[in-house]
Amino acid sequence: MGKHPKSDVKLCDFGISRIIMANIEVREVLGTPDYVAPEILQYEPISLATDM
């Protein structure tokens, strides 16, 4: 336990992460459906603004 026992613990897995270039359109359906951004599920272009 740390100094703040009531703190939330958040885990991230960047195993399927991608480097996104500003001038290239990316459309991939990856991730856990309950936690993936809506743009990804709707097969819209993924941008730097897409939430993780």
PDB file of N, CA, C and O in Angstrom:
ATOM      1  N   MET A   1       0.847  -1.173   0.000  1.00  0.00           N
ATOM      2  CA  MET A   1       0.000   0.000   0.000  1.00  0.00           C
ATOM      3  C   MET A   1       0.894   1.237   0.000  1.00  0.00           C
ATOM      4  O   MET A   1       1.974   1.264   0.589  1.00  0.00           O
ATOM      5  N   GLY A   2       0.396   2.243  -0.679  1.00  0.00           N
ATOM      6  CA  GLY A   2       1.118   3.504  -0.732  1.00  0.00           C
ATOM      7  C   GLY A   2       0.646   4.453   0.347  1.00  0.00           C
ATOM      8  O   GLY A   2       0.020   4.044   1.325  1.00  0.00           O
ATOM      9  N   LYS A   3       0.949   5.707   0.160  1.00  0.00           N
ATOM     10  CA  LYS A   3       0.563   6.733   1.119  1.00  0.00           C
ATOM     11  C   LYS A   3      -0.929   7.027   1.086  1.00  0.00           C
ATOM     12  O   LYS A   3      -1.479   7.548   2.056  1.00  0.00           O
ATOM     13  N   HIS A   4      -1.586   6.700  -0.018  1.00  0.00           N
ATOM     14  CA  HIS A   4      -3.008   7.012  -0.195  1.00  0.00           C
ATOM     15  C   HIS A   4      -3.797   5.709  -0.375  1.00  0.00           C
ATOM     16  O   HIS A   4      -4.047   5.306  -1.511  1.00  0.00           O
ATOM     17  N   PRO A   5      -4.192   5.049   0.703  1.00  0.00           N
ATOM     18  CA  PRO A   5      -4.829   3.727   0.606  1.00  0.00           C
ATOM     19  C   PRO A   5      -6.171   3.725  -0.120  1.00  0.00           C
ATOM     20  O   PRO A   5      -6.611   2.664  -0.564  1.00  0.00           O
ATOM     21  N   LYS A   6      -6.837   4.867  -0.258  1.00  0.00           N
ATOM     22  CA  LYS A   6      -8.125   4.894  -0.946  1.00  0.00           C
ATOM     23  C   LYS A   6      -7.993   5.303  -2.417  1.00  0.00           C
ATOM     24  O   LYS A   6      -8.999   5.571  -3.075  1.00  0.00           O
ATOM     25  N   SER A   7      -6.785   5.352  -2.926  1.00  0.00           N
ATOM     26  CA  SER A   7      -6.553   5.731  -4.322  1.00  0.00           C
ATOM     27  C   SER A   7      -6.983   4.607  -5.257  1.00  0.00           C
ATOM     28  O   SER A   7      -6.899   3.430  -4.907  1.00  0.00           O
ATOM     29  N   ASP A   8      -7.444   4.981  -6.449  1.00  0.00           N
ATOM     30  CA  ASP A   8      -7.780   4.004  -7.477  1.00  0.00           C
ATOM     31  C   ASP A   8      -6.507   3.569  -8.191  1.00  0.00           C
ATOM     32  O   ASP A   8      -5.576   4.355  -8.369  1.00  0.00           O
ATOM     33  N   VAL A   9      -6.483   2.312  -8.591  1.00  0.00           N
ATOM     34  CA  VAL A   9      -5.384   1.793  -9.391  1.00  0.00           C
ATOM     35  C   VAL A   9      -5.911   1.604 -10.802  1.00  0.00           C
ATOM     36  O   VAL A   9      -6.950   0.973 -10.996  1.00  0.00           O
ATOM     37  N   LYS A  10      -5.211   2.139 -11.780  1.00  0.00           N
ATOM     38  CA  LYS A  10      -5.624   2.014 -13.172  1.00  0.00           C
ATOM     39  C   LYS A  10      -4.509   1.320 -13.936  1.00  0.00           C
ATOM     40  O   LYS A  10      -3.341   1.693 -13.821  1.00  0.00           O
ATOM     41  N   LEU A  11      -4.871   0.316 -14.714  1.00  0.00           N
ATOM     42  CA  LEU A  11      -3.899  -0.431 -15.500  1.00  0.00           C
ATOM     43  C   LEU A  11      -4.140  -0.180 -16.975  1.00  0.00           C
ATOM     44  O   LEU A  11      -5.285  -0.097 -17.420  1.00  0.00           O
ATOM     45  N   CYS A  12      -3.073  -0.061 -17.723  1.00  0.00           N
ATOM     46  CA  CYS A  12      -3.164   0.115 -19.174  1.00  0.00           C
ATOM     47  C   CYS A  12      -2.287  -0.932 -19.833  1.00  0.00           C
ATOM     48  O   CYS A  12      -1.243  -1.310 -19.300  1.00  0.00           O
ATOM     49  N   ASP A  13      -2.717  -1.398 -20.995  1.00  0.00           N
ATOM     50  CA  ASP A  13      -1.931  -2.334 -21.782  1.00  0.00           C
ATOM     51  C   ASP A  13      -1.681  -1.684 -23.135  1.00  0.00           C
ATOM     52  O   ASP A  13      -2.615  -1.486 -23.913  1.00  0.00           O
ATOM     53  N   PHE A  14      -0.445  -1.358 -23.416  1.00  0.00           N
ATOM     54  CA  PHE A  14      -0.107  -0.730 -24.683  1.00  0.00           C
ATOM     55  C   PHE A  14       0.411  -1.757 -25.691  1.00  0.00           C
ATOM     56  O   PHE A  14       1.098  -1.394 -26.646  1.00  0.00           O
ATOM     57  N   GLY A  15       0.091  -3.020 -25.487  1.00  0.00           N
ATOM     58  CA  GLY A  15       0.547  -4.080 -26.380  1.00  0.00           C
ATOM     59  C   GLY A  15       0.008  -3.973 -27.788  1.00  0.00           C
ATOM     60  O   GLY A  15       0.637  -4.464 -28.726  1.00  0.00           O
ATOM     61  N   ILE A  16      -1.149  -3.339 -27.963  1.00  0.00           N
ATOM     62  CA  ILE A  16      -1.711  -3.157 -29.303  1.00  0.00           C
ATOM     63  C   ILE A  16      -1.667  -1.693 -29.716  1.00  0.00           C
ATOM     64  O   ILE A  16      -2.421  -1.271 -30.593  1.00  0.00           O
ATOM     65  N   SER A  17      -0.792  -0.919 -29.089  1.00  0.00           N
ATOM     66  CA  SER A  17      -0.695   0.509 -29.404  1.00  0.00           C
ATOM     67  C   SER A  17      -0.067   0.701 -30.780  1.00  0.00           C
ATOM     68  O   SER A  17       0.644  -0.171 -31.280  1.00  0.00           O
ATOM     69  N   ARG A  18      -0.338   1.841 -31.374  1.00  0.00           N
ATOM     70  CA  ARG A  18       0.188   2.179 -32.689  1.00  0.00           C
ATOM     71  C   ARG A  18       0.712   3.613 -32.670  1.00  0.00           C
ATOM     72  O   ARG A  18       0.206   4.457 -31.931  1.00  0.00           O
ATOM     73  N   ILE A  19       1.717   3.876 -33.477  1.00  0.00           N
ATOM     74  CA  ILE A  19       2.158   5.250 -33.702  1.00  0.00           C
ATOM     75  C   ILE A  19       1.293   5.798 -34.822  1.00  0.00           C
ATOM     76  O   ILE A  19       1.225   5.210 -35.901  1.00  0.00           O
ATOM     77  N   ILE A  20       0.632   6.923 -34.572  1.00  0.00           N
ATOM     78  CA  ILE A  20      -0.267   7.512 -35.560  1.00  0.00           C
ATOM     79  C   ILE A  20       0.384   8.763 -36.127  1.00  0.00           C
ATOM     80  O   ILE A  20       0.716   9.693 -35.393  1.00  0.00           O
ATOM     81  N   MET A  21       0.559   8.771 -37.435  1.00  0.00           N
ATOM     82  CA  MET A  21       1.110   9.935 -38.126  1.00  0.00           C
ATOM     83  C   MET A  21      -0.038  10.868 -38.491  1.00  0.00           C
ATOM     84  O   MET A  21      -1.130  10.405 -38.822  1.00  0.00           O
ATOM     85  N   ALA A  22       0.195  12.157 -38.435  1.00  0.00           N
ATOM     86  CA  ALA A  22      -0.862  13.146 -38.665  1.00  0.00           C
ATOM     87  C   ALA A  22      -1.449  13.087 -40.071  1.00  0.00           C
ATOM     88  O   ALA A  22      -2.619  13.426 -40.248  1.00  0.00           O
ATOM     89  N   ASN A  23      -0.684  12.672 -41.074  1.00  0.00           N
ATOM     90  CA  ASN A  23      -1.164  12.703 -42.450  1.00  0.00           C
ATOM     91  C   ASN A  23      -1.614  11.345 -42.990  1.00  0.00           C
ATOM     92  O   ASN A  23      -1.901  11.232 -44.182  1.00  0.00           O
ATOM     93  N   ILE A  24      -1.683  10.328 -42.159  1.00  0.00           N
ATOM     94  CA  ILE A  24      -2.090   8.990 -42.596  1.00  0.00           C
ATOM     95  C   ILE A  24      -3.357   8.585 -41.856  1.00  0.00           C
ATOM     96  O   ILE A  24      -3.421   8.653 -40.629  1.00  0.00           O
ATOM     97  N   GLU A  25      -4.380   8.156 -42.627  1.00  0.00           N
ATOM     98  CA  GLU A  25      -5.641   7.723 -42.016  1.00  0.00           C
ATOM     99  C   GLU A  25      -5.503   6.288 -41.524  1.00  0.00           C
ATOM    100  O   GLU A  25      -5.030   5.417 -42.253  1.00  0.00           O
ATOM    101  N   VAL A  26      -5.915   6.050 -40.296  1.00  0.00           N
ATOM    102  CA  VAL A  26      -5.836   4.722 -39.685  1.00  0.00           C
ATOM    103  C   VAL A  26      -7.239   4.288 -39.288  1.00  0.00           C
ATOM    104  O   VAL A  26      -7.986   5.049 -38.673  1.00  0.00           O
ATOM    105  N   ARG A  27      -7.589   3.051 -39.648  1.00  0.00           N
ATOM    106  CA  ARG A  27      -8.861   2.452 -39.234  1.00  0.00           C
ATOM    107  C   ARG A  27      -8.550   1.020 -38.802  1.00  0.00           C
ATOM    108  O   ARG A  27      -8.278   0.159 -39.639  1.00  0.00           O
ATOM    109  N   GLU A  28      -8.591   0.775 -37.521  1.00  0.00           N
ATOM    110  CA  GLU A  28      -8.354  -0.560 -36.979  1.00  0.00           C
ATOM    111  C   GLU A  28      -9.335  -0.806 -35.850  1.00  0.00           C
ATOM    112  O   GLU A  28      -9.639   0.096 -35.070  1.00  0.00           O
ATOM    113  N   VAL A  29      -9.827  -2.031 -35.769  1.00  0.00           N
ATOM    114  CA  VAL A  29     -10.707  -2.406 -34.662  1.00  0.00           C
ATOM    115  C   VAL A  29      -9.888  -3.302 -33.740  1.00  0.00           C
ATOM    116  O   VAL A  29      -9.733  -4.498 -33.986  1.00  0.00           O
ATOM    117  N   LEU A  30      -9.369  -2.700 -32.676  1.00  0.00           N
ATOM    118  CA  LEU A  30      -8.555  -3.407 -31.692  1.00  0.00           C
ATOM    119  C   LEU A  30      -8.941  -2.941 -30.308  1.00  0.00           C
ATOM    120  O   LEU A  30      -9.352  -1.796 -30.125  1.00  0.00           O
ATOM    121  N   GLY A  31      -8.815  -3.808 -29.348  1.00  0.00           N
ATOM    122  CA  GLY A  31      -9.062  -3.418 -27.966  1.00  0.00           C
ATOM    123  C   GLY A  31     -10.245  -4.143 -27.354  1.00  0.00           C
ATOM    124  O   GLY A  31     -10.958  -4.882 -28.033  1.00  0.00           O
ATOM    125  N   THR A  32     -10.441  -3.925 -26.081  1.00  0.00           N
ATOM    126  CA  THR A  32     -11.551  -4.509 -25.338  1.00  0.00           C
ATOM    127  C   THR A  32     -12.795  -3.667 -25.584  1.00  0.00           C
ATOM    128  O   THR A  32     -12.781  -2.473 -25.283  1.00  0.00           O
ATOM    129  N   PRO A  33     -13.876  -4.240 -26.122  1.00  0.00           N
ATOM    130  CA  PRO A  33     -15.061  -3.453 -26.495  1.00  0.00           C
ATOM    131  C   PRO A  33     -15.595  -2.539 -25.399  1.00  0.00           C
ATOM    132  O   PRO A  33     -16.064  -1.442 -25.702  1.00  0.00           O
ATOM    133  N   ASP A  34     -15.539  -2.949 -24.155  1.00  0.00           N
ATOM    134  CA  ASP A  34     -16.061  -2.110 -23.070  1.00  0.00           C
ATOM    135  C   ASP A  34     -15.209  -0.868 -22.819  1.00  0.00           C
ATOM    136  O   ASP A  34     -15.674   0.076 -22.181  1.00  0.00           O
ATOM    137  N   TYR A  35     -13.984  -0.855 -23.305  1.00  0.00           N
ATOM    138  CA  TYR A  35     -13.066   0.237 -22.994  1.00  0.00           C
ATOM    139  C   TYR A  35     -12.543   0.971 -24.225  1.00  0.00           C
ATOM    140  O   TYR A  35     -11.782   1.930 -24.091  1.00  0.00           O
ATOM    141  N   VAL A  36     -12.931   0.544 -25.400  1.00  0.00           N
ATOM    142  CA  VAL A  36     -12.410   1.146 -26.629  1.00  0.00           C
ATOM    143  C   VAL A  36     -13.203   2.403 -26.985  1.00  0.00           C
ATOM    144  O   VAL A  36     -14.385   2.508 -26.658  1.00  0.00           O
ATOM    145  N   ALA A  37     -12.557   3.346 -27.649  1.00  0.00           N
ATOM    146  CA  ALA A  37     -13.213   4.595 -28.044  1.00  0.00           C
ATOM    147  C   ALA A  37     -14.320   4.318 -29.068  1.00  0.00           C
ATOM    148  O   ALA A  37     -14.178   3.415 -29.894  1.00  0.00           O
ATOM    149  N   PRO A  38     -15.414   5.078 -29.026  1.00  0.00           N
ATOM    150  CA  PRO A  38     -16.524   4.875 -29.968  1.00  0.00           C
ATOM    151  C   PRO A  38     -16.102   4.982 -31.432  1.00  0.00           C
ATOM    152  O   PRO A  38     -16.656   4.282 -32.280  1.00  0.00           O
ATOM    153  N   GLU A  39     -15.137   5.841 -31.745  1.00  0.00           N
ATOM    154  CA  GLU A  39     -14.676   5.983 -33.126  1.00  0.00           C
ATOM    155  C   GLU A  39     -14.144   4.669 -33.681  1.00  0.00           C
ATOM    156  O   GLU A  39     -14.337   4.353 -34.855  1.00  0.00           O
ATOM    157  N   ILE A  40     -13.482   3.918 -32.832  1.00  0.00           N
ATOM    158  CA  ILE A  40     -12.906   2.647 -33.270  1.00  0.00           C
ATOM    159  C   ILE A  40     -14.011   1.640 -33.558  1.00  0.00           C
ATOM    160  O   ILE A  40     -13.962   0.947 -34.574  1.00  0.00           O
ATOM    161  N   LEU A  41     -15.005   1.548 -32.679  1.00  0.00           N
ATOM    162  CA  LEU A  41     -16.105   0.603 -32.885  1.00  0.00           C
ATOM    163  C   LEU A  41     -16.944   0.955 -34.106  1.00  0.00           C
ATOM    164  O   LEU A  41     -17.518   0.065 -34.734  1.00  0.00           O
ATOM    165  N   GLN A  42     -17.023   2.226 -34.450  1.00  0.00           N
ATOM    166  CA  GLN A  42     -17.791   2.671 -35.617  1.00  0.00           C
ATOM    167  C   GLN A  42     -16.931   2.691 -36.877  1.00  0.00           C
ATOM    168  O   GLN A  42     -17.382   3.158 -37.923  1.00  0.00           O
ATOM    169  N   TYR A  43     -15.723   2.201 -36.791  1.00  0.00           N
ATOM    170  CA  TYR A  43     -14.764   2.114 -37.900  1.00  0.00           C
ATOM    171  C   TYR A  43     -14.530   3.471 -38.548  1.00  0.00           C
ATOM    172  O   TYR A  43     -14.399   3.570 -39.768  1.00  0.00           O
ATOM    173  N   GLU A  44     -14.477   4.513 -37.728  1.00  0.00           N
ATOM    174  CA  GLU A  44     -14.151   5.853 -38.189  1.00  0.00           C
ATOM    175  C   GLU A  44     -12.634   6.026 -38.108  1.00  0.00           C
ATOM    176  O   GLU A  44     -11.962   5.271 -37.405  1.00  0.00           O
ATOM    177  N   PRO A  45     -12.097   7.006 -38.815  1.00  0.00           N
ATOM    178  CA  PRO A  45     -10.645   7.222 -38.738  1.00  0.00           C
ATOM    179  C   PRO A  45     -10.194   7.507 -37.304  1.00  0.00           C
ATOM    180  O   PRO A  45     -10.845   8.248 -36.567  1.00  0.00           O
ATOM    181  N   ILE A  46      -9.087   6.914 -36.933  1.00  0.00           N
ATOM    182  CA  ILE A  46      -8.497   7.129 -35.618  1.00  0.00           C
ATOM    183  C   ILE A  46      -7.539   8.305 -35.739  1.00  0.00           C
ATOM    184  O   ILE A  46      -6.726   8.360 -36.662  1.00  0.00           O
ATOM    185  N   SER A  47      -7.636   9.239 -34.811  1.00  0.00           N
ATOM    186  CA  SER A  47      -6.767  10.417 -34.849  1.00  0.00           C
ATOM    187  C   SER A  47      -6.048  10.568 -33.517  1.00  0.00           C
ATOM    188  O   SER A  47      -6.226   9.767 -32.599  1.00  0.00           O
ATOM    189  N   LEU A  48      -5.241  11.602 -33.433  1.00  0.00           N
ATOM    190  CA  LEU A  48      -4.557  11.885 -32.171  1.00  0.00           C
ATOM    191  C   LEU A  48      -5.542  12.255 -31.078  1.00  0.00           C
ATOM    192  O   LEU A  48      -5.201  12.189 -29.897  1.00  0.00           O
ATOM    193  N   ALA A  49      -6.766  12.646 -31.448  1.00  0.00           N
ATOM    194  CA  ALA A  49      -7.788  13.014 -30.470  1.00  0.00           C
ATOM    195  C   ALA A  49      -8.570  11.805 -29.950  1.00  0.00           C
ATOM    196  O   ALA A  49      -9.327  11.935 -28.989  1.00  0.00           O
ATOM    197  N   THR A  50      -8.399  10.637 -30.568  1.00  0.00           N
ATOM    198  CA  THR A  50      -9.116   9.443 -30.126  1.00  0.00           C
ATOM    199  C   THR A  50      -8.682   9.076 -28.717  1.00  0.00           C
ATOM    200  O   THR A  50      -7.490   8.962 -28.430  1.00  0.00           O
ATOM    201  N   ASP A  51      -9.653   8.896 -27.854  1.00  0.00           N
ATOM    202  CA  ASP A  51      -9.369   8.590 -26.456  1.00  0.00           C
ATOM    203  C   ASP A  51      -8.856   7.169 -26.336  1.00  0.00           C
ATOM    204  O   ASP A  51      -9.243   6.296 -27.113  1.00  0.00           O
ATOM    205  N   MET A  52      -7.981   6.934 -25.357  1.00  0.00           N
ATOM    206  CA  MET A  52      -7.511   5.566 -25.152  1.00  0.00           C
ATOM    207  C   MET A  52      -8.449   4.779 -24.291  1.00  0.00           C
ATOM    208  O   MET A  52      -8.200   3.605 -24.020  1.00  0.00           O
TER     209      MET A  52
END
